[in-house]
Amino acid sequence: MPEFDKLIAHEGSFPVKVNYQASFAEMVRASKQTRVHEMVTAEHFPIVSGPDDIVLSVHRQTVLESGSIEIIAALDMQGLRPARPAELLAFGAICTDTVLKYGLTMALDGLWSYKGYQTCLSFWTKPNELVLIPSYC
């Protein structure tokens, strides 16, 4: 496996407040996306309670052929863990410009198995759109 800084580039850290009292639908509405894929549901991406106040550290994958298993292992070696769906939604609510900048922002924790593939909750950007979709991880 490549070294951490060759695999992942740190882009910044953002304080995020996660409202675990909100329903999944309320979290999605607050995330400022322009469209939500029909498969993005509370059933597929259940909210698991966690700390209300977190610092979300945004990392950009720099080695394109590395998969999510290598990325998660590299984060783990640094004492970090992948974002959970609720954390990604809270991040989208306050950091829309940052999400738009990177094109694809994923919560690699809370995977959903669909047709034999592991999928995770993601923001995907295209011109003038921020779409909340399930992505293959």
C-alpha positions in Angstrom: 0.0 0.0 0.0 1.3 3.5 -0.8 2.3 5.9 2.0 -0.6 7.9 3.5 0.5 11.3 2.0 0.9 9.7 -1.4 -2.5 8.1 -1.2 -4.5 10.9 0.4 -4.1 14.7 0.5 -5.5 16.6 3.5 -7.7 19.4 2.3 -8.9 20.9 5.5 -10.7 20.4 8.8 -14.2 21.6 9.4 -16.2 21.8 12.7 -19.5 20.1 12.1 -22.5 19.8 14.5 -24.7 16.7 13.8 -28.3 16.9 14.8 -29.2 13.3 15.8 -32.6 14.5 16.9 -33.5 15.2 13.2 -35.0 12.4 11.0 -33.0 11.2 8.0 -35.4 13.2 5.7 -34.8 16.4 7.7 -31.0 15.8 7.5 -31.2 15.3 3.7 -33.3 18.5 3.3 -30.8 20.5 5.3 -27.8 19.2 3.2 -28.5 21.8 0.4 -28.4 19.3 -2.5 -30.3 20.1 -5.7 -31.5 16.5 -6.2 -31.7 13.3 -4.2 -31.5 9.8 -5.8 -34.5 7.6 -5.1 -32.3 5.0 -3.4 -31.1 7.5 -0.8 -33.4 6.4 2.0 -33.2 5.9 5.8 -33.6 2.2 5.2 -30.5 2.1 3.0 -28.4 4.5 5.1 -29.6 4.3 8.7 -28.5 7.0 11.1 -26.2 5.6 13.8 -25.9 8.0 16.8 -22.6 9.5 17.5 -21.0 12.6 19.0 -22.9 15.8 18.2 -19.8 18.0 17.7 -17.1 16.6 15.4 -14.2 17.9 13.3 -14.6 16.5 9.8 -11.2 16.2 8.2 -11.5 16.3 4.4 -9.1 14.2 2.4 -8.7 13.8 -1.4 -7.7 10.5 -2.9 -4.6 11.1 -5.0 -4.0 7.5 -6.3 -7.0 6.8 -8.5 -6.6 3.1 -8.7 -6.7 2.6 -5.0 -10.1 1.4 -3.7 -12.0 2.2 -0.6 -10.4 -0.6 1.4 -7.0 0.9 0.9 -8.3 4.4 1.7 -10.0 3.2 4.9 -6.8 1.3 6.0 -4.7 4.5 5.4 -7.1 6.6 7.4 -7.1 4.0 10.2 -3.3 4.1 10.4 -3.6 7.9 11.0 -6.2 7.4 13.8 -9.0 8.6 11.5 -12.2 6.9 10.5 -14.5 7.4 7.5 -17.4 9.7 7.8 -20.9 8.4 8.6 -23.9 9.3 6.5 -25.3 11.7 9.2 -21.9 13.5 9.3 -21.7 13.8 5.5 -25.2 15.3 5.5 -24.3 17.8 8.3 -21.1 18.7 6.4 -23.2 19.4 3.2 -25.4 21.7 5.2 -22.6 24.0 6.2 -19.8 23.5 3.6 -21.6 23.3 0.3 -18.8 25.2 -1.5 -16.2 22.7 -0.3 -18.4 19.8 -1.4 -18.8 21.4 -4.8 -15.1 21.9 -5.2 -14.2 18.2 -5.0 -16.8 16.7 -7.3 -17.4 13.6 -5.2 -17.6 13.5 -1.5 -18.3 10.2 0.2 -19.2 8.8 3.6 -17.4 5.5 3.5 -18.8 4.4 6.8 -22.4 3.0 6.8 -22.1 0.9 3.6 -25.2 -0.5 2.0 -25.0 -3.7 -0.1 -26.9 -3.4 -3.4 -26.9 -6.1 -6.0 -23.7 -7.5 -4.6 -21.9 -4.2 -4.6 -21.0 -2.0 -1.6 -22.4 1.4 -1.9 -22.0 4.5 0.3 -23.7 7.8 0.6 -22.1 10.5 -1.7 -22.5 14.0 -2.9 -21.8 14.2 -6.6 -21.4 17.5 -8.4 -22.0 18.5 -11.9 -22.6 22.0 -13.3 -25.1 23.8 -11.1 -26.1 20.6 -9.3 -25.3 18.9 -6.1 -26.8 15.4 -6.2 -27.1 13.1 -3.2 -26.6 9.6 -4.5 -25.5 6.1 -3.5 -22.0 5.4 -5.0 -20.1 2.2 -5.5 -17.2 2.1 -3.0 
